[in-house]
Amino acid sequence: MNAASQLNLDKCLARVQALSNLRTIYLVWNITLETINVSNPQEIWSADGSNIPEIKPHTKAKHQILDTYLENLIYTLYGKGRYGETTFTFVDGFCGGGMYYDLDNETEWQGSPIRMIEAIRAGYKKSKREYDLNVKFIFIDNKLEHLACLKNYSMPKAGLGELVNGQPNEFRGEVGKLVEECEFISGEFENLINEVVFKIDIRKGHSFFFIDPYGWTDVSMQSIRKINSLKRTEILYTYMIDYLKRFLLGKSGKDKETFDKILEAEDYYKLSSFSIFERTGGQCYLRNESMRLFRDKGNAKYVFTFSMIPRGNVNVLYYLMHLSQKLTALEVIKESFWQKNNLDYQYYFELYGHGFKTADFYEENQLELKFDITKNSEDFCLEKLDIHLGNIIRNNKDGIIFHELCHQTMELNPASKKHYTTYINLLRNEKEIEIWRNGQIVKGSKVDLQRNDIIKLTGYKQLSFF
């Protein structure tokens, strides 16, 4: 590479590392699991697939979330609207060998790379669009044997052998076509992040990073910021908080210094006793501080945070953080979790990471803050909406745009966009509100709300918002 080319490359890399100061929004959910060990050594795959690791319950849960969310993401961004997004890049930063052994069912369990591909195909088929969808997958692992297993064993066994050549391949749907390309990169994620961000910035479109590291030292807060410097990106990131507890209490020591340096957490987690982690208040404090850390340091605009915990326990195994730049992504991932009735969810109010709250605050208010999400809890969810949405609607007598209502309240309740629509239609049927669209009141028994619809109390004249 000549000097001019190197200079241009350096400028591009500097550009993609530029960070924006954006407000962060947080949510927290809990997923209840059967196991409590997430600090195991790195899982090992043999190059020929003769040795594959056993799948753990918490990994199964993450895969279920990944499946549902990515299918819904493609359907929402590509399949809906007059003309959706057509270019996507999906990055699996710790992809492994692509196949596990499920001891419970005595069969193989597909890993995240295969599930990514299959979820995108499912979303593409569901969309039924005539124009093409262009998707690139980047699979990263620090062991060549793992990538060899993925390419030579797992993907062919899953019927995806045509994608291992690194070239664009066409997958035909009922209409249009899906163009898929897989790139396999061996190396440490931290050492490759500049290269990957640069490629995505040149490629444009929407990007998604699945970051499921083996330990907390594998991903720095600086790398999170670099990813979030991309305009249209999302991160689903495993934050291994249970394994970190011993570093959070010490005031000194090499491990604590390393933790603070990598995650930039020196001014966070000011607990003085390990026993407080055993109480609900302490757990809530820990979650709120983690959200505050990623809000302050991660530079994401929206962050959806939920926790995985052992069944019958309050101690968190790890947080799965969804960081994004668009409200749509927050709406889609909330909808995805309501679809998964086989998982137990739990929501805690006042866990947004926007301000400091003590462990005592959560301990004293836990009965009011806790909300178990089950198939039978939608009525309670609508009651909560009457607090968060209802007050805003009633205090805006001249009306409020639906998109702005979602922006102000999506972090404050466990409801999906579907619940918002149900609640607003209830108010409309009670003749408490009207819905205005393009200067006219919307008629009909039920309204499918659009982002620019104006929700207005009845009996008030509409004012222009433009």
C-alpha positions in Angstrom: 0.0 0.0 0.0 1.4 3.4 -1.0 1.6 6.4 1.3 -1.5 8.1 -0.2 -3.6 5.0 0.1 -2.5 4.5 3.7 -3.4 8.1 4.5 -6.9 7.6 3.0 -7.4 4.4 5.0 -6.3 6.2 8.2 -8.8 9.0 7.6 -11.6 6.5 7.0 -10.8 4.6 10.2 -10.7 7.8 12.1 -14.1 8.7 10.7 -15.8 5.5 11.6 -14.4 5.8 15.2 -16.0 9.2 15.7 -18.5 8.9 18.5 -21.7 10.8 19.0 -23.1 12.0 22.3 -26.5 10.5 22.4 -29.0 10.0 25.2 -29.5 6.4 26.2 -32.8 4.7 27.0 -32.9 1.5 29.1 -35.2 -1.3 29.9 -34.7 -4.4 32.0 -36.3 -7.8 31.9 -35.3 -11.0 33.6 -35.2 -14.5 32.1 -35.4 -17.3 34.6 -33.0 -20.2 33.9 -32.1 -23.6 35.4 -28.4 -23.1 35.6 -26.1 -20.7 37.5 -22.7 -21.1 35.8 -21.7 -18.8 33.0 -18.0 -18.4 33.9 -16.9 -21.6 32.2 -13.8 -21.7 30.0 -14.1 -21.2 26.3 -16.1 -23.9 24.6 -14.1 -26.1 22.1 -15.1 -27.5 18.7 -12.9 -29.8 16.7 -12.3 -28.9 13.0 -14.2 -32.0 11.7 -17.1 -31.7 14.1 -16.3 -34.9 15.9 -16.2 -32.9 19.2 -18.8 -30.3 19.9 -19.8 -28.8 23.3 -23.0 -29.4 25.2 -25.6 -26.6 24.9 -26.4 -24.8 28.2 -29.8 -23.5 29.2 -28.7 -19.9 29.2 -27.3 -20.3 25.7 -30.6 -21.9 24.5 -32.4 -18.8 25.8 -30.1 -16.5 24.0 -30.6 -18.4 20.8 -34.4 -18.3 21.1 -34.2 -14.5 21.6 -31.9 -14.2 18.6 -34.2 -16.3 16.3 -37.3 -14.4 17.1 -35.8 -10.9 17.1 -33.9 -11.2 13.8 -36.9 -12.6 11.9 -39.0 -9.8 13.2 -36.3 -7.2 12.5 -36.1 -8.2 8.8 -39.8 -8.3 8.5 -40.1 -4.8 10.1 -37.2 -3.0 8.3 -37.4 -4.8 4.9 -40.9 -6.2 4.7 -43.0 -3.2 5.9 -43.4 0.3 4.5 -43.5 1.4 0.9 -39.8 0.6 0.4 -37.8 -1.0 3.2 -34.1 -1.4 4.0 -32.4 -3.7 1.4 -28.8 -3.9 2.8 -27.9 -5.7 6.0 -24.7 -6.8 7.7 -24.8 -9.3 10.6 -21.7 -9.8 12.7 -21.2 -12.8 15.1 -18.2 -11.7 17.1 -17.7 -15.1 19.0 -19.3 -17.5 16.6 -17.9 -20.8 17.7 -18.3 -23.9 15.6 -21.9 -23.6 14.8 -23.3 -26.8 16.4 -23.9 -28.0 20.0 -25.1 -31.2 21.5 -28.4 -31.0 23.4 -28.2 -33.5 26.2 -31.8 -33.1 27.2 -33.1 -34.1 23.7 -30.1 -36.2 22.7 -29.8 -34.4 19.4 -27.7 -31.6 17.9 -28.6 -27.9 18.5 -27.7 -25.3 15.9 -25.5 -22.4 17.0 -25.8 -18.7 16.5 -24.3 -18.5 13.0 -26.8 -21.0 11.5 -29.6 -19.4 13.5 -28.8 -16.0 12.1 -29.0 -17.2 8.5 -32.2 -19.2 9.1 -33.8 -16.2 10.9 -33.0 -13.8 8.1 -34.4 -16.3 5.5 -37.6 -16.7 7.6 -38.0 -12.9 7.8 -37.4 -12.6 4.0 -40.0 -15.2 3.2 -42.5 -13.6 5.5 -42.0 -10.2 3.9 -42.9 -11.4 0.3 -41.3 -8.3 -1.3 -40.5 -8.1 -5.0 -37.2 -6.2 -4.6 -33.9 -7.9 -3.7 -32.5 -8.2 -0.1 -28.7 -8.1 0.2 -27.2 -9.6 3.3 -23.7 -10.2 4.5 -22.7 -12.3 7.5 -19.3 -11.8 9.2 -18.4 -14.7 11.5 -15.4 -14.1 13.9 -13.7 -16.6 16.2 -10.2 -16.7 17.7 -9.7 -20.4 16.8 -9.2 -21.6 13.3 -10.6 -25.0 14.4 -13.9 -23.4 15.3 -14.3 -21.7 11.9 -13.3 -25.0 10.2 -16.0 -26.8 12.1 -18.5 -24.1 11.1 -17.7 -24.3 7.4 -16.9 -28.0 7.0 -19.4 -29.6 9.4 -22.1 -27.4 10.9 -23.2 -25.3 7.9 -23.3 -28.3 5.4 -25.2 -30.4 7.9 -27.7 -27.5 8.2 -28.1 -27.4 4.5 -26.1 -24.2 4.1 -23.0 -25.7 2.4 -23.4 -23.3 -0.6 -22.5 -20.3 1.7 -19.1 -21.4 2.8 -17.3 -20.3 -0.3 -17.3 -16.6 0.7 -19.1 -15.6 -2.5 -22.5 -14.0 -3.0 -25.2 -16.7 -3.3 -28.8 -16.2 -4.4 -31.7 -17.6 -2.3 -34.9 -17.5 -4.2 -38.2 -16.7 -2.5 -41.7 -16.6 -3.9 -40.9 -13.2 -5.4 -37.6 -11.3 -5.6 -34.4 -12.8 -4.3 -32.2 -12.8 -1.2 -28.4 -12.4 -1.9 -26.3 -13.9 0.9 -22.6 -13.8 1.5 -20.6 -15.2 4.4 -17.1 -14.0 5.5 -15.1 -16.0 8.0 -12.4 -14.1 10.0 -10.0 -15.7 12.5 -8.7 -13.5 15.3 -9.6 -11.6 18.5 -12.7 -9.5 18.3 -11.0 -6.5 19.9 -8.2 -6.6 17.3 -10.7 -6.8 14.4 -13.2 -4.2 15.4 -11.7 -1.4 13.4 -11.6 -3.5 10.2 -15.2 -4.7 10.7 -16.6 -1.2 11.4 -14.8 0.2 8.4 -16.2 -2.5 6.1 -19.8 -1.8 7.4 -19.4 1.9 7.0 -18.3 1.5 3.4 -21.1 -1.1 2.7 -23.8 1.1 4.4 -27.2 -0.2 5.2 -28.3 -1.7 8.6 -25.9 -3.7 10.8 -26.4 -6.0 13.8 -23.6 -7.3 16.1 -24.1 -10.4 18.3 -21.4 -10.2 20.9 -21.4 -13.2 23.2 -17.9 -13.2 24.7 -16.2 -15.9 26.8 -15.2 -13.4 29.4 -15.5 -9.7 30.3 -12.0 -8.9 29.1 -12.9 -9.9 25.5 -14.8 -6.7 24.7 -14.0 -3.1 25.8 -16.3 -0.2 26.2 -14.3 1.5 23.5 -15.3 -1.2 21.0 -18.9 -0.7 22.0 -18.6 3.0 21.2 -16.9 2.3 17.9 -19.8 0.1 16.8 -22.3 2.7 17.9 -20.5 5.3 15.8 -22.3 3.6 12.8 -25.5 5.4 12.0 -27.8 2.3 11.8 -26.5 -0.4 14.0 -27.6 -2.6 16.9 -25.8 -4.7 19.4 -27.0 -7.7 21.4 -24.3 -8.1 24.0 -23.7 -10.5 26.9 -22.6 -8.6 30.0 -21.4 -11.2 32.5 -22.3 -9.5 35.7 -22.3 -12.5 38.1 -18.7 -13.2 37.3 -17.8 -9.6 37.8 -19.0 -9.2 41.3 -15.7 -9.9 43.0 -14.2 -7.0 41.0 -16.9 -4.5 41.9 -16.4 -4.5 45.7 -12.6 -4.1 45.9 -11.2 -0.6 46.0 -7.8 -1.7 44.6 -6.0 -4.7 43.1 -4.9 -5.6 39.6 -8.2 -7.3 38.6 -10.2 -4.2 39.7 -7.9 -1.9 37.8 -8.2 -4.0 34.7 -12.0 -4.1 35.0 -12.2 -0.3 35.4 -9.8 0.2 32.4 -11.6 -2.1 30.0 -15.2 -1.2 30.9 -14.4 2.4 32.1 -16.3 1.6 35.3 -14.2 3.4 37.9 -17.1 5.8 39.0 -19.7 3.0 39.1 -20.8 0.1 41.5 -20.1 1.8 44.8 -21.3 -1.1 47.0 -19.4 -1.9 50.2 -20.8 -5.4 51.1 -21.0 -8.6 49.0 -24.1 -9.7 51.0 -26.2 -6.9 49.5 -26.2 -8.8 46.2 -28.3 -11.5 47.8 -31.2 -9.0 48.3 -33.6 -7.8 45.7 -32.6 -4.2 46.4 -29.0 -5.0 45.8 -29.7 -6.8 42.5 -31.8 -3.9 41.3 -29.1 -1.4 42.2 -26.5 -3.5 40.3 -28.7 -3.5 37.2 -29.4 0.2 37.3 -25.7 0.9 37.7 -24.9 -1.3 34.7 -27.4 0.5 32.6 -26.0 3.9 33.8 -22.5 2.7 32.8 -23.6 1.7 29.3 -25.7 4.8 28.9 -22.9 7.1 29.9 -20.0 5.2 28.2 -21.5 3.2 25.4 -23.0 6.0 23.3 -26.2 4.2 22.3 -29.5 6.0 21.9 -31.7 3.2 23.0 -30.8 0.2 25.2 -33.1 -2.7 26.0 -31.7 -4.5 29.0 -32.9 -7.8 30.6 -31.3 -10.2 33.0 -30.9 -14.0 33.1 -31.2 -15.5 36.5 -31.4 -19.0 38.1 -34.9 -20.3 38.6 -36.0 -19.5 42.2 -33.2 -17.1 42.8 -32.7 -13.3 42.5 -29.0 -13.4 41.6 -28.3 -12.3 38.0 -26.2 -14.6 35.8 -25.7 -11.9 33.2 -27.4 -9.1 31.4 -28.2 -9.3 27.7 -28.1 -5.7 26.4 -29.7 -4.6 23.2 -28.2 -1.3 22.1 -29.6 0.6 19.1 -29.9 4.0 17.5 -33.6 3.7 16.4 -36.9 3.6 18.4 -38.1 0.9 15.9 -35.5 -1.6 17.2 -36.7 -1.1 20.7 -40.3 -1.7 19.6 -39.4 -4.8 17.7 -37.4 -6.4 20.5 -40.1 -5.8 23.0 -42.6 -7.4 20.7 -40.3 -10.4 20.3 -40.2 -11.1 24.0 -44.0 -11.1 24.4 -44.1 -13.7 21.7 -41.9 -16.1 23.7 -44.4 -17.5 26.2 -42.1 -20.4 27.1 -39.7 -18.0 28.8 -40.4 -16.3 32.1 -40.0 -12.6 32.1 -39.9 -10.1 34.9 -39.9 -6.4 34.6 -38.7 -3.8 37.2 -39.8 -0.2 36.9 -37.3 2.5 37.8 -34.5 0.6 36.2 -33.5 2.8 33.3 -30.0 3.9 34.2 -30.8 7.6 33.9 -29.9 8.4 37.5 -28.4 7.1 40.6 -30.7 5.1 43.0 -29.6 3.3 46.2 -30.1 -0.3 47.0 -32.4 0.7 49.8 -34.7 2.5 47.3 -35.3 -0.8 45.4 -35.6 -2.8 48.6 -38.3 -0.6 50.0 -40.3 -0.3 46.8 -39.8 -3.8 45.2 -43.4 -4.9 45.4 -44.6 -1.8 43.5 -41.8 -2.0 41.0 -41.9 -5.8 40.1 -44.0 -7.0 37.3 -44.1 -10.7 36.1 -44.8 -11.0 32.4 -46.9 -14.0 31.6 -49.7 -14.9 29.2 -52.3 -13.6 31.7 -50.7 -10.3 32.5 -51.8 -8.1 29.6 -54.6 -6.5 31.5 -52.2 -5.4 34.2 -49.9 -4.1 31.4 -52.7 -2.0 30.0 -53.4 -0.6 33.5 -49.7 0.5 33.7 -50.1 2.1 30.3 -53.0 4.2 31.7 -50.5 5.7 34.0 -47.6 6.3 31.6 -49.5 7.0 28.4 -52.8 8.2 29.8 -51.4 11.1 31.8 -49.3 12.4 28.8 -52.3 12.2 26.5 -54.6 14.0 29.0 -52.0 16.7 29.6 -51.6 17.4 25.9 -55.0 18.8 25.1 -54.0 19.9 21.6 -52.7 16.4 20.8 -49.5 14.5 20.7 -47.9 12.6 17.7 -47.9 8.8 18.2 -44.2 8.5 17.5 -43.4 11.1 20.1 -45.7 9.3 22.6 -43.7 6.1 22.0 -40.4 7.9 22.3 -41.3 9.4 25.7 -42.8 6.2 27.2 -41.3 3.0 25.7 -38.7 2.8 28.4 -41.2 3.2 31.2 -43.3 0.1 30.8 -43.2 -3.5 29.6 -45.7 -3.0 26.8 -45.2 -3.7 23.2 -46.4 -1.4 20.3 -49.3 -3.8 20.0 -50.3 -3.0 23.6 -50.0 0.7 22.8 -52.4 0.3 19.9 -54.9 -1.7 22.0 -54.8 0.9 24.8 -55.3 3.9 22.6 -58.2 2.2 20.8 -59.8 1.6 24.2 -59.6 5.3 24.9 -61.0 6.0 21.4 -63.9 3.6 21.9 -64.7 5.4 25.2 -64.8 8.6 23.2 -62.1 10.1 25.3 -59.7 10.7 22.4 -59.7 11.1 18.6 -57.1 10.0 16.2 -56.2 12.5 13.4 -54.4 11.6 10.2 -53.7 14.0 7.3 -56.0 16.6 8.8 -59.0 14.3 9.3 -60.4 12.2 12.1 -59.8 8.5 11.4 -63.0 6.4 11.2 -63.5 2.7 11.8 -63.9 0.3 14.7 -60.2 -0.2 15.2 -57.3 2.0 14.1 -53.9 0.6 13.2 -51.8 3.5 14.4 -49.2 5.2 12.2 -46.2 7.1 13.4 -47.5 10.5 12.4 -51.0 10.1 13.7 -52.1 12.7 16.2 -53.8 11.5 19.4 -56.0 14.3 20.8 -58.6 14.6 23.5 -62.2 15.0 22.2 -63.7 18.5 22.2 -60.5 20.3 21.3 -59.7 21.8 17.9 -56.6 20.4 16.2 -53.6 22.6 16.0 -50.9 22.4 13.3 -47.7 20.6 14.3 -45.8 21.8 11.3 
